[in-house]
Amino acid sequence: MLKRFALALGLSLVVSAASASREFWKHEWLKTNFEKTSVENWVEILSGGPPKDGIPALSNPKFRKASSEMRIGDTEPVITVEINGDIRAYPVRYLTWHEIANDTVGGVPVAVTFCPLCNSGITFDRRVEQDTLTFGVSGKRRNSDMVMYDHETETWWQQAIGEAIVGDLLRTELTQLPTSMESWAEFKARNPEGLVMDEPDYALVWSQPLCEL
């Protein structure tokens, strides 16, 4: 038992040492400019398990009237975004499996993001000086927080602060938009005619126990 533990520990240290370098990730991220980075200690960048896009971000999700949604429990949390009179709820039950929803609210292109590890729901304006970005899930985490990436330049972004940490857009900051997390009952009572994100087509598959897949 002790020998097996020592072997496992040794292998873990080898993997950790190997991944504590930008060189370790270059084979997976061919477009990312690793010469531009604010990451000083690469031990902070860890694999969350799935590869790039292994957790599929959503783009242009479908919505339905809040008054017609009967599958969400009253106490379930939703992320609420309101821009220019456009009020939308994003159920955390779906964002737990997708983590990012690229959408347009009130004419503003947004990324509604949720990190299950730190329970942080943050909405960003997807527009930067260079382009309007579309975000995906990198499969990496830093300080237990999701690392996002944009499809246009494959720059890495720290979700908690909305800042580019690796790549061509290094140190670019996304504009954070007002966002709240509340119960479904609270949202529905205030906004019976508001919109709620509909269940993604593949959320049902992802929510099954692994033994059933």
Secondary structure, DSSP 8 states (H G I E B T S, - for coil): -HHHHHHHHHHHHHHHHHHSSHHHHTTT-SS--TTSB--S-GGGEEE-SS-TTSS--EES--EEEGGG--SS-TT-EEEEEEETTEEEEEEHHHHHHH-EEEEEETTEEEEEEEETTTTEEEEEE-B-SS-B--EEEEEEEETTEEEEEETTT--EEETTTTEEEESTTTT-B--EE-EEEEEHHHHHHH-TTSEEE---TTHHHHTS-GGG-
